[in-house]
Amino acid sequence: MNKVELERRTKEFSLNLIRFLESLPKNYLGESVGRQLLKSGTSIGANYREANRAESKADFIHKLAIAEKEASETAHWLELMAEAGMGSQEGATRLLQETKELLAIFTAAGRTSKGLR
């Protein structure tokens, strides 16, 4: 997968996340947890896009690491929501799977960029 395809994939993830958030209860918990998920989940693609426009290799590695951290945080919120029964369980499961795949991609890319295995 090249960087354009991965940028497209992270954007599609963000759009699916937004659609999932519409299934959350319209109460304090839904809004609070949903806001956290929205911030971390949509920043995955934004940080990956920034990494692709980095000014140096070190800048690329740093921004890629931020995307990786945001993916990990997103997995946390999705796991909490699924276990608490918040929102569409099918949607949460699909998003969690995609989050784990993105996290694996960013982790591998970061290791490769640093010259690690």
N, C-alpha and C positions, 0 to 999 in steps of 0.2 A: 504494500500500500504506500503510495507516495504522499507527500505532504499536502497536496491539494485535496486528495481523496480523504485524508485524515481530517483536514479542516472541515470538509463537507460533513464527515461523519460526526464530528463534535458539534457542529451546528445543528444537525438533525437530532442529536441527543438532547440539546437544549430545547428544541421545539417540542420534542416528546415529553420532556420534563415539565414544561409549561402546561401542556395538555393534561398531564397527570395531576398537577397541582389544582386543577379545576375540580377534581374529584374529592378533594379534602373537605372535611366538615367546615362550615362557615362559623367557626367559633374561635375562642382565644387560642386553644391548642393547635387547631388546624392552621390558623394564621401565623402563629409564632414559629412552629416547626417548619411550616411551608416556606416562610421567609428565609430561614436558615438554608433550607434545601435549594431554594431558588438562587441564593447568592453563591453557594459553593458549586452547584451544578452548572450554572451558566458561565461561571468563570473558568471552567476547564477549557472550553473552546477559545475563550478570549485570551487566556494565557498561552495556549498552544499557538495561536495565531501570532501573538507577540514574539514568541520564541522563534518563529520562522522569519521574523524581521529583525532578529537580534543584530547588534553591532559587532559582536565578537563571539568566539566559541564559548568563552566563559559566560557571557550574557545569555547565550542560547541554553547552556546547561542550567543556569540559574532559573530562567523562565520556564523551562521544561520541568524543573523540580517543583515549581509552584503549581503547574498544571497537575502534576502527580499528587501533590498534597491535597489539592482541591478535590481530586477524584477520590482520594481516601476519605476525606471528610464527607463527601456526597454518599459514599457507601455507608458510612456511619448513620447518617440521617435516614437513608432508605431502609436500613436494617431496623432502626428504631420504629419507623412508621409501619413497616410490615409486621413486626412483633406486637405493636400496639393496636393493629387492625385499623390503621388510619388510611383512608383513601382506597383506591382500587388495588386489591391484592395482586391481580394479574399485571397491572401497570407497574407496581412496585417491583415485582419479580423481574419483569423484562428490563426495567431501568437498572436494577441492581446487577443483572448479568452484563449489560452493556458497560456499566461503570467498572466492573471488575476487568472486562476486556480492555477498556481504555487504560486503566491503571497498569495492567501488565504491559501494554504497548509503551507507555511513558517510562515505566521502570526499565524496560529493556533498552529503550532509546537512550535513556540517561546513562546507563552503564556502558553502552557502546560509545557514546560521546566522550565519556571519561576514560575510555580505554580499559574498562573492567569487563569481566565476563560474568 
